[in-house]
Amino acid sequence: MVTAGPWTGIVAKMAGYEPAMVPIRHQRVTTASVPGIPDRHPVVRVTDASCYLRPEEGGYLYGYFEPDPTSYDLEKLPGTAEIEEPVEVMEEARERLGPIFPVLKELGIVDYKRGLTTFAPDGAYLIGPVPHVEGLFAATGCAALGIAGSAAVGRWLANWVTQDDPGEDLSPVRLDRFGEKASDREWIRREGEEFYGGYYSIPSMSVR
């Protein structure tokens, strides 16, 4: 079972398979504490600004789907490499959220949460048996929704391994759905970045 987040590509490649996904930088910050945040404050998605916000540790956490995203080839990074602290990127996010949440302009940043999320060209999960590698399964391409879908993904994989049937029709997320295009790493990177950059936009109906 290969469920290693952005490192799934490297791990699966050891078995001769490279999934059609790309790791993309996704940045968030946590602000200093502020009194008066309601106990039932919801997660707020400001789609026009490509941002979201929710309470965390007495302050706010907010994130940003950058319109010009940065993807990574993890095999080309040094083993100790860290994702750079996204000061300028998250300052832009604060500016975008400022008209709706003016309090953010008064709050300092106490933590930059630097990470990578995985995107397939169509933004859908990649789940199932690895082609041509008997007994190996993978799950990746969770598009920043890995936690939300983790229970279902775990059940599907468990059923697949123990019963040879995930229990549902998972053809829309099968690993081999891109056919020959899956060998074009530049296409995968370009399409994955485009999906990330338009994460909160209205989906295009065009056929690529």
C-alpha positions in Angstrom: 0.0 0.0 0.0 1.4 3.4 -1.0 -0.2 6.3 0.7 2.7 8.6 1.2 1.2 12.0 0.2 3.6 14.0 -2.0 6.2 11.2 -1.7 3.8 8.6 -3.2 5.4 9.2 -6.7 8.9 8.4 -5.4 7.8 5.4 -3.4 5.6 3.9 -6.3 8.4 4.5 -8.8 10.5 2.0 -6.9 8.0 -0.6 -8.1 8.1 0.7 -11.7 5.1 3.0 -11.6 4.7 6.8 -11.5 1.2 8.1 -10.7 -0.2 11.0 -12.7 0.0 13.6 -10.0 2.2 16.5 -9.1 3.1 17.9 -5.6 2.1 21.5 -5.3 3.0 24.0 -2.6 0.0 25.0 -0.3 0.6 27.6 2.3 -1.3 28.6 5.4 -0.6 30.8 8.4 -1.9 31.0 12.0 -2.4 34.4 13.6 -1.9 35.6 17.1 -4.8 35.1 19.5 -7.7 37.6 19.4 -10.7 37.8 21.7 -14.2 37.6 20.5 -14.1 34.8 18.0 -17.5 33.0 18.2 -17.4 29.4 19.4 -19.3 28.3 16.3 -17.3 30.3 13.8 -17.5 28.3 10.5 -14.8 27.6 8.0 -15.3 30.5 5.5 -14.3 30.0 1.9 -13.8 33.3 0.1 -13.9 32.0 -3.5 -13.4 35.3 -5.2 -10.1 35.7 -3.3 -9.1 32.0 -3.6 -8.7 32.0 0.2 -10.3 30.3 3.2 -10.3 31.1 7.0 -11.2 29.4 10.2 -10.4 29.7 13.9 -7.4 27.9 15.3 -5.6 28.1 18.7 -7.4 31.3 19.7 -6.6 33.1 16.5 -7.3 32.5 12.8 -5.8 30.1 10.3 -6.1 31.1 6.7 -4.9 29.6 3.5 -4.5 30.6 -0.1 -4.7 28.7 -3.5 -2.2 30.7 -5.4 -3.2 31.6 -9.0 0.4 31.0 -10.1 1.2 27.9 -8.1 4.6 26.3 -7.4 5.0 22.6 -8.1 8.0 20.4 -7.0 9.9 17.5 -8.4 10.9 15.9 -5.1 13.5 13.8 -6.7 15.5 16.9 -7.6 15.3 18.4 -4.1 18.1 17.9 -1.5 17.2 15.5 1.2 17.1 18.3 3.8 15.3 20.8 1.7 12.5 22.8 3.2 9.8 24.7 1.5 10.5 28.4 1.8 8.6 30.5 4.3 5.8 32.1 2.3 5.9 35.6 3.7 5.1 37.5 0.5 2.5 34.9 -0.7 0.6 35.0 2.6 0.8 38.8 2.8 -1.1 38.8 -0.5 -3.6 36.4 1.0 -4.1 38.8 4.0 -4.7 41.7 1.5 -7.3 39.6 -0.3 -9.1 38.7 2.9 -8.8 42.2 4.5 -12.0 43.7 3.2 -14.0 40.8 4.7 -11.9 40.3 7.8 -10.3 43.6 8.7 -9.1 42.2 12.0 -6.4 40.3 10.1 -4.5 43.6 9.4 -4.0 44.0 13.2 -2.9 40.4 13.9 0.7 39.2 13.8 1.6 35.8 12.3 2.8 33.2 14.8 3.2 30.3 12.5 3.7 29.6 8.8 2.4 26.2 7.8 4.4 25.0 4.8 3.4 21.9 3.0 2.7 20.1 -0.3 -0.5 18.7 -1.6 -1.0 16.4 -4.6 -3.0 17.1 -7.7 -3.9 14.9 -10.6 -4.6 16.7 -14.0 -8.4 16.7 -13.4 -8.2 17.4 -9.6 -9.8 14.0 -8.7 -8.3 11.4 -6.4 -6.0 8.6 -7.7 -7.0 5.3 -6.0 -6.7 1.7 -6.7 -4.4 -1.2 -7.7 -1.1 -0.2 -9.3 -1.1 -1.2 -13.0 1.2 -4.2 -13.8 2.3 -4.6 -10.1 0.3 -7.4 -8.5 -0.8 -6.8 -5.0 0.2 -3.2 -4.8 -2.3 -0.4 -4.2 -1.9 3.4 -4.1 -3.9 6.4 -3.1 -2.8 10.0 -3.9 -3.9 13.1 -5.7 -6.1 14.1 -2.8 -6.1 17.8 -3.9 -6.0 19.3 -0.4 -9.0 17.1 0.6 -7.1 14.1 2.0 -8.4 14.4 5.6 -12.0 14.9 4.4 -11.9 11.8 2.3 -9.7 9.6 4.5 -12.4 7.4 6.0 -13.8 6.6 2.6 -10.4 6.0 1.0 -9.4 3.7 3.9 -12.6 1.7 3.5 -12.2 1.3 -0.2 -8.6 0.2 0.0 -9.3 -2.2 2.9 -12.2 -3.8 0.9 -10.0 -3.9 -2.2 -7.2 -5.7 -0.4 -9.4 -8.1 1.6 -12.3 -8.7 -0.8 -10.9 -7.7 -4.2 -13.7 -5.2 -4.4 -13.8 -1.6 -3.1 -17.5 -1.8 -2.6 -18.3 1.1 -5.0 -17.7 2.1 -8.6 -14.4 3.9 -8.4 -13.7 4.2 -12.2 -13.7 8.0 -12.0 -10.6 7.9 -9.7 -8.8 4.9 -11.1 -5.0 5.2 -11.5 -4.9 4.5 -15.2 -7.7 6.8 -16.4 -5.4 9.2 -18.3 -4.1 6.5 -20.7 -1.1 7.4 -22.7 -1.1 11.0 -21.4 0.1 9.7 -18.0 3.6 9.3 -19.4 3.7 13.1 -20.2 5.1 14.6 -17.0 5.0 18.1 -18.4 1.3 17.8 -19.2 0.6 16.4 -15.7 2.4 19.3 -14.1 0.8 21.9 -16.3 -2.8 20.6 -15.8 -2.3 20.0 -12.1 -1.1 23.5 -11.6 -3.9 24.9 -13.6 -6.5 23.0 -11.5 -4.9 24.2 -8.3 -4.7 27.8 -9.5 -8.5 27.7 -10.3 -9.5 25.7 -7.3 -12.3 28.0 -6.4 -13.2 29.0 -9.9 -16.2 27.8 -11.9 -15.1 24.6 -13.7 -14.6 24.8 -17.5 -16.7 22.6 -19.6 -14.1 22.4 -22.4 -12.7 19.0 -23.3 -8.9 18.8 -23.3 
